[in-house]
């Protein structure tokens, strides 16, 4: 195990937000000797990777699968440094079973690379040159990412970290830096292959927030390949909460402090340097200013601008204001009898429906099903969590929010009933979340999820840096490189910890 590194014992750091990114940053900084305070307005830590319990069921709020648990993976690296055990998990194989409109047989995204190659050649004849390009770009990008580049660089130290991560093999990616997946499809004569494009749209929307036409090709190469060996996606035993629980244990073991049900209302700035935060105790209403040497903001870039208020740099604020509208999510949580689940059902499925109902932006549902004995449901029962991306704005502007939520809930159950046996007898619990729900419990601006879309102007080298224009103010989370997911925000956190030194 790595020995503990001591930073300046007098350096005080406030971390805003106890999502996985914030907890990872806080735990690593505390382990390296800093005085760390993590503040979050929610009841429990974990953010969009937390859980809640109902009638004996445990539901994952948002994230339902994890990457980076394999040796050398980001969670494996961080947990090793923190000297804590990785949670028990089983690999997802297939990573996802994708059902296109009107089809009864899925496209299985197998973990074994050879099985996946056979599957995609059968499903999408003539597309193999495209997939080989994806594989080539992924291998170069993954090796590059494993050398801990800082993207985008904002000073000489950042630039040096980026330069030392580059190898001759990295250069294969350069000609593709300004290409989208749509561009690559057209280059290989696949621009009119609607079935392939539909599949890619569904998968990329999950991981990049935008569809194939807009997703940066280099980002897509990783998103489309990380589910295969020796990497993979994993289903945690117990719940997603185990990740945040172990990070909290490490944080507090090393002297860090976690304050839940406390809201950071403002980041104080003096002479273009972050100097403190204004904190409000939600229970007592007491407000005080907490001085600090660094502020690590595990928030959306939109929330960061709000926390800065009049201190937000005008150019930075203007860039944030010009971002395309990010997506929200409608999520339905079902506790069901075991017999509602078809035999052999994989843990993750994706359905796209004909456009005849109000299910999200691309009329699809991403579905996660608990496994027997995984700690999410009583014996003889299971959980089903189904989510769809939605435009968050109508949920704030609607005249009858309750009716709109009920309509989406009924439609989701109806759609899911085409695959699962959902009847009054098999459904034990029903609950739904909307962008307004996510805004309430995670404080994310308008309840947006998944970060900013991984388009050319906002991914990797062109995205928002961890190092903000204000000295000693750092941005962590899915608004920064390399994007969403527990693995992505953990890498973002590690970058900031390295930058602080």
C-alpha positions in Angstrom: 0.0 0.0 0.0 1.2 3.6 -0.7 2.5 5.4 2.4 0.5 8.3 3.6 1.7 11.6 2.2 1.5 14.6 4.5 0.5 18.0 3.1 0.7 21.3 5.0 -1.0 20.5 8.3 -2.3 24.1 8.5 -4.0 24.0 5.1 -7.7 24.0 5.4 -9.9 22.7 2.6 -13.7 22.9 2.3 -15.3 20.5 -0.1 -18.8 21.5 -1.3 -20.9 18.4 -2.1 -20.7 14.8 -0.7 -21.2 13.1 -4.0 -18.6 10.5 -5.0 -16.4 13.2 -6.5 -16.5 15.3 -3.4 -16.0 12.4 -1.0 -13.1 11.0 -3.1 -11.4 14.4 -3.1 -12.0 14.9 0.6 -10.8 11.4 1.6 -7.6 11.7 -0.5 -6.8 15.1 0.8 -7.4 14.1 4.4 -5.2 11.0 3.8 -2.5 13.4 2.6 -2.6 15.4 5.8 -5.0 18.3 5.0 -7.7 19.6 7.3 -10.8 18.7 5.4 -14.5 19.7 5.9 -17.0 18.2 3.5 -20.4 20.0 3.4 -23.6 18.7 1.8 -27.2 19.8 2.0 -28.7 16.3 1.7 -29.7 13.7 4.3 -27.2 11.1 3.2 -23.9 11.3 1.3 -23.5 9.9 -2.2 -25.3 12.5 -4.3 -26.7 10.8 -7.5 -25.1 7.6 -6.4 -26.9 7.4 -3.0 -29.9 5.2 -2.1 -33.2 5.2 -0.2 -35.2 2.5 1.4 -38.9 1.7 1.2 -40.9 -1.4 2.5 -37.7 -3.5 2.8 -36.4 -2.5 -0.7 -33.2 -0.5 -1.3 -33.3 1.7 -4.4 -30.2 3.3 -6.1 -31.2 6.9 -6.7 -29.4 7.4 -10.0 -26.2 5.6 -10.8 -26.7 1.8 -10.9 -23.5 0.4 -12.3 -19.8 1.1 -11.7 -16.7 1.1 -13.8 -13.1 1.1 -12.6 -13.0 -1.7 -10.1 -10.6 -3.8 -12.0 -6.8 -3.7 -11.1 -5.5 -0.4 -12.4 -9.0 1.0 -12.6 -9.7 4.4 -11.0 -11.7 3.1 -8.0 -9.1 0.4 -7.5 -6.3 3.0 -7.5 -8.0 5.3 -5.1 -9.2 2.6 -2.6 -5.7 1.2 -2.6 -4.2 4.6 -1.7 -6.8 5.1 1.0 -6.1 1.6 2.3 -9.7 0.5 2.3 -11.3 -2.5 0.7 -13.1 -2.4 -2.6 -16.8 -3.3 -2.3 -17.9 -6.7 -3.5 -19.3 -6.6 -7.0 -20.1 -8.9 -9.9 -19.3 -8.0 -13.5 -22.2 -7.2 -15.8 -22.3 -9.6 -18.7 -23.9 -8.5 -20.9 -23.2 -4.9 -19.8 -26.5 -4.1 -21.4 -29.2 -5.8 -23.4 -30.6 -3.3 -25.9 -34.0 -3.7 -27.4 -34.7 -1.6 -30.5 -38.3 -0.6 -31.4 -40.5 -3.5 -32.5 -37.7 -6.1 -31.8 -38.0 -9.0 -29.3 -34.4 -10.1 -29.4 -31.8 -7.8 -27.8 -28.4 -6.6 -28.9 -26.2 -7.9 -26.1 -23.2 -5.9 -25.3 -21.0 -8.7 -24.1 -18.0 -8.3 -21.8 -15.9 -10.7 -23.7 -14.4 -8.8 -26.7 -14.7 -11.7 -29.1 -18.3 -12.4 -28.2 -19.1 -8.7 -28.6 -17.4 -8.7 -32.0 -19.5 -11.6 -33.2 -22.6 -10.0 -31.8 -22.1 -6.7 -33.5 -21.1 -8.3 -36.8 -24.3 -10.2 -36.7 -26.4 -7.3 -35.7 -24.8 -4.6 -37.9 -23.4 -6.2 -41.1 -20.7 -4.2 -42.8 -20.0 -2.0 -39.7 -16.8 -3.7 -38.5 -14.3 -1.1 -39.9 -16.1 1.5 -37.8 -15.8 -0.7 -34.7 -12.1 -1.4 -35.4 -11.6 2.4 -35.5 -13.4 2.6 -32.1 -11.1 -0.1 -30.7 -7.9 1.6 -32.0 -8.9 5.0 -30.6 -9.9 3.4 -27.3 -6.6 1.6 -26.8 -4.6 4.8 -27.4 -7.0 7.0 -25.3 -7.1 4.5 -22.4 -3.3 4.2 -22.2 -3.1 8.0 -22.4 -5.7 8.5 -19.7 -3.9 5.9 -17.5 -0.9 8.2 -17.4 -2.9 10.9 -15.6 -3.0 13.8 -18.1 -4.6 17.1 -16.9 -7.2 18.2 -19.4 -7.6 21.0 -20.2 -4.3 22.4 -18.9 -4.4 25.9 -17.3 -0.8 26.5 -16.2 2.7 25.1 -16.7 2.3 22.3 -14.2 -0.9 21.1 -15.9 0.8 21.4 -19.3 3.7 19.3 -18.1 1.4 16.6 -16.8 -0.3 16.5 -20.2 2.9 16.5 -22.1 4.4 13.6 -20.1 1.3 11.5 -20.7 1.7 11.7 -24.4 3.5 8.8 -26.2 4.0 8.1 -29.9 0.9 5.9 -29.8 -1.2 8.8 -28.5 -0.7 10.6 -31.8 -3.1 8.2 -33.6 -5.9 10.0 -31.9 -5.0 13.6 -33.1 -6.6 13.4 -36.6 -9.9 12.5 -34.9 -10.0 15.2 -32.2 -12.6 17.3 -34.0 -14.7 14.5 -35.3 -18.0 13.3 -34.0 -19.4 9.8 -34.1 -21.7 11.0 -36.9 -18.7 12.1 -38.9 -17.1 8.6 -38.5 -20.2 6.8 -39.6 -20.4 8.9 -42.8 -16.7 8.3 -43.4 -17.3 4.5 -43.4 -20.5 4.7 -45.5 -22.7 4.0 -42.5 -24.4 7.4 -42.3 -27.7 5.9 -43.5 -27.6 2.8 -41.3 -30.6 3.8 -39.1 -30.5 0.6 -37.0 -26.8 1.1 -36.1 -27.4 4.8 -35.5 -30.3 4.1 -33.2 -28.3 1.7 -31.2 -25.4 4.2 -30.9 -27.8 7.0 -30.0 -29.2 4.9 -27.1 -25.8 3.9 -25.7 -24.2 7.3 -26.2 -27.1 9.2 -24.6 -26.4 7.2 -21.5 -22.8 8.0 -21.3 -22.3 11.3 -23.1 -25.7 13.1 -22.7 -25.9 13.6 -26.5 -26.5 11.3 -29.4 -24.1 10.0 -32.1 -24.3 13.0 -34.3 -23.0 15.3 -31.6 -20.8 13.1 -29.4 -17.1 13.6 -29.7 -15.6 10.5 -31.3 -12.7 10.2 -28.9 -15.1 10.3 -25.9 -17.3 7.8 -27.6 -14.4 5.4 -28.2 -14.1 5.0 -24.4 -17.8 5.0 -23.7 -18.4 2.2 -26.2 -15.4 0.1 -25.2 -15.1 0.3 -21.4 -17.6 -2.5 -20.8 -15.3 -5.1 -22.4 -12.4 -7.0 -20.7 -10.0 -6.3 -19.1 -12.2 -3.4 -18.1 -15.9 -3.8 -17.4 -19.1 -2.5 -15.7 -20.0 -3.9 -12.3 -23.1 -4.5 -10.2 -22.3 -3.7 -6.5 -23.5 -6.0 -3.7 -25.8 -4.2 -1.3 -26.3 -0.9 -3.1 -24.4 2.0 -4.7 -24.3 3.5 -1.2 -21.4 1.2 -0.3 -19.0 3.4 -2.3 -19.8 6.6 -0.4 -20.0 4.8 2.9 -16.4 3.5 2.5 -15.1 6.9 1.4 -16.8 8.5 4.4 -15.1 6.0 6.7 -11.7 6.8 5.2 -12.4 10.6 5.4 -13.3 10.5 9.1 -10.5 8.0 9.9 -7.9 10.5 8.7 -9.4 13.4 10.6 -11.8 14.8 8.0 -15.2 16.0 8.9 -18.6 15.6 7.1 -21.5 17.9 7.7 -24.8 16.7 6.2 -27.9 18.9 6.1 -25.8 22.0 5.8 -26.0 24.3 2.8 -23.1 26.3 1.3 -24.8 29.5 0.3 -21.8 31.4 -1.1 -18.1 31.1 -2.0 -16.2 34.1 -0.7 -13.6 35.6 -2.9 -10.9 38.3 -2.1 -8.4 39.6 -4.7 -9.5 36.8 -7.1 -8.8 34.1 -4.5 -11.3 31.8 -2.7 -11.0 32.5 1.0 -14.1 30.9 2.6 -17.6 29.7 2.3 -20.9 30.8 3.9 -22.6 27.8 5.5 -26.2 27.5 6.8 -27.3 24.8 9.2 -30.6 23.6 7.8 -31.9 22.5 11.2 -31.1 25.6 13.3 -30.9 28.2 10.5 -27.6 29.4 11.9 -25.3 30.9 9.3 -21.5 31.3 9.5 -18.4 31.9 7.4 -15.9 29.1 7.3 -12.4 30.4 6.3 -10.4 28.1 4.1 -7.2 27.9 2.1 -8.9 26.0 -0.8 -12.5 25.4 -1.9 -13.2 22.2 -3.9 -16.6 22.5 -5.5 -18.2 19.1 -6.3 -21.1 20.8 -8.1 -22.3 21.5 -11.6 -20.6 24.3 -13.4 -24.0 26.1 -13.3 -24.2 25.8 -9.5 -20.6 27.0 -9.3 -21.5 30.3 -11.0 -24.5 30.7 -8.7 -22.3 30.1 -5.6 -19.9 32.8 -6.8 -22.6 35.4 -7.5 -21.1 38.7 -8.3 -17.6 37.2 -8.0 -18.1 34.9 -11.0 -15.7 36.0 -13.8 -17.7 37.5 -16.6 -16.2 35.4 -19.3 -16.7 32.2 -17.3 -20.3 33.0 -16.6 -20.9 33.9 -20.2 -19.6 30.5 -21.3 -21.8 28.7 -18.8 -24.8 30.6 -19.8 -24.3 29.6 -23.4 -24.2 25.9 -22.7 -26.9 23.9 -24.4 -29.7 22.8 -22.0 -28.5 19.8 -20.0 -30.8 16.8 -19.5 -32.8 15.9 -16.5 -34.2 12.5 -15.7 -37.5 10.8 -15.0 -37.0 7.7 -12.8 -39.5 5.1 -11.7 -38.6 2.8 -8.8 -40.6 -0.4 -8.5 -40.5 -3.0 -5.8 -42.0 -6.2 -7.2 -42.5 -9.9 -6.7 -39.9 -12.2 -8.0 -42.3 -13.7 -10.6 -42.6 -10.3 -12.3 -39.0 -10.7 -13.7 -38.5 -12.9 -16.8 -36.1 -15.9 -16.3 -32.5 -15.1 -17.2 -33.1 -11.3 -17.1 -29.8 -9.4 -17.3 -29.2 -6.7 -14.7 -29.2 -3.8 -17.2 -31.5 -3.3 -20.2 -32.3 -0.5 -22.6 -35.6 -0.2 -24.4 -36.5 2.2 -27.2 -40.2 2.5 -28.1 -42.1 3.8 -31.0 -42.9 7.5 -30.4 -46.4 7.1 -28.9 -45.9 8.3 -25.3 -44.3 10.8 -23.0 -41.2 8.8 -22.2 -38.3 11.2 -22.4 -36.2 12.8 -25.0 -35.6 9.7 -27.2 -38.6 7.6 -26.0 -36.4 5.1 -24.3 -35.9 3.6 -20.8 -32.7 2.4 -19.2 -33.6 -0.3 -16.8 -31.7 -1.8 -13.8 -32.9 -5.0 -12.2 -31.7 -6.3 -8.8 -30.3 -9.8 -8.5 -31.4 -12.3 -5.9 -29.4 -12.0 -2.8 -27.7 -8.7 -3.8 -29.2 -6.8 -0.7 -31.6 -4.7 -2.6 -34.9 -6.6 -1.9 -36.3 -9.1 0.5 -36.3 -12.8 -0.3 -38.6 -13.6 -3.2 -38.8 -9.9 -4.3 -36.8 -7.7 -6.7 -36.3 -4.0 -7.6 -36.8 -2.5 -11.0 -35.4 1.0 -11.7 -36.1 2.6 -15.0 -34.9 6.1 -16.1 -35.3 8.3 -19.1 -33.7 11.6 -20.0 -36.1 14.5 -20.1 -35.9 18.2 -20.7 -36.0 19.6 -17.2 -37.7 22.9 -18.0 -41.3 21.7 -18.6 -41.2 20.1 -15.1 -40.7 23.5 -13.6 -43.1 25.3 -15.8 -46.0 22.9 -15.9 -49.4 23.9 -14.4 -50.1 20.6 -12.8 -46.9 18.9 -11.7 -48.7 16.1 -9.9 -50.7 15.2 -13.0 -47.6 15.3 -15.2 -45.7 13.1 -12.8 -48.6 10.6 -12.7 -48.9 10.5 -16.5 -45.2 9.7 -16.8 -45.4 7.1 -14.1 -48.4 5.3 -15.7 -46.8 5.4 -19.2 -43.5 4.0 -17.8 -45.3 1.1 -16.1 -47.2 0.5 -19.3 -44.0 0.4 -21.4 -42.2 -1.8 -18.8 -45.2 -4.1 -18.8 -44.3 -5.2 -22.3 -41.3 -7.0 -20.9 -42.0 -7.5 -17.1 -45.2 -9.0 -15.6 -46.4 -5.8 -13.9 -49.9 -6.2 -12.3 -51.5 -5.0 -9.1 -50.6 -8.3 -7.7 -46.9 -8.2 -8.6 -46.2 -4.5 -7.9 -45.5 -3.9 -4.2 -44.1 -0.3 -4.3 -44.1 2.5 -6.9 -42.3 5.8 -6.6 -41.0 8.3 -9.1 -38.4 11.0 -9.3 -38.4 14.0 -11.7 -35.9 16.9 -12.2 -37.7 18.7 -9.4 -37.0 15.7 -7.1 -33.3 15.6 -8.1 -33.1 19.4 -7.5 -34.5 19.0 -4.1 -32.3 16.1 -2.9 -29.0 16.8 -4.8 -29.3 20.6 -5.2 -28.1 20.3 -8.8 -29.2 23.2 -10.9 -32.8 22.5 -12.2 -32.2 18.8 -11.4 -29.9 18.2 -14.3 -28.0 14.9 -14.3 -25.0 13.5 -16.0 -23.0 16.6 -16.6 -22.6 18.6 -19.7 -22.9 17.0 -23.1 -19.7 15.5 -24.5 -19.7 17.6 -27.7 -16.6 18.8 -29.4 -16.6 22.2 -27.6 -17.1 20.7 -24.2 -15.2 17.4 -24.0 -11.6 16.7 -22.9 -9.2 19.4 -24.1 -12.0 21.8 -24.8 -14.0 21.3 -21.6 -14.2 23.0 -18.2 -11.0 22.8 -16.3 -10.7 21.6 -12.7 -8.6 24.7 -12.1 -11.0 27.6 -12.2 -10.2 31.3 -13.1 -10.3 32.0 -9.3 -7.2 31.0 -7.4 -7.6 28.1 -4.9 -11.1 27.3 -6.3 -11.4 23.9 -7.9 -14.2 22.3 -9.8 -14.8 18.5 -9.4 -17.5 16.3 -10.9 -19.2 15.5 -14.1 -18.9 19.1 -15.6 -15.1 18.3 -15.9 -12.9 15.8 -17.7 -13.5 12.9 -18.2 -17.3 13.3 -17.6 -20.0 11.4 -15.8 -20.2 8.2 -13.8 -18.5 7.3 -10.5 -15.3 6.5 -12.3 -15.3 9.8 -14.2 -15.9 12.0 -11.2 -13.3 10.0 -9.2 -10.7 10.7 -11.8 -11.7 14.4 -11.7 -11.2 14.4 -7.9 -7.8 12.7 -8.2 -6.7 15.4 -10.7 -7.6 18.2 -8.2 -5.9 16.4 -5.3 -2.7 16.2 -7.5 -3.0 19.9 -8.5 -3.4 21.0 -4.9 -0.2 19.0 -4.2 
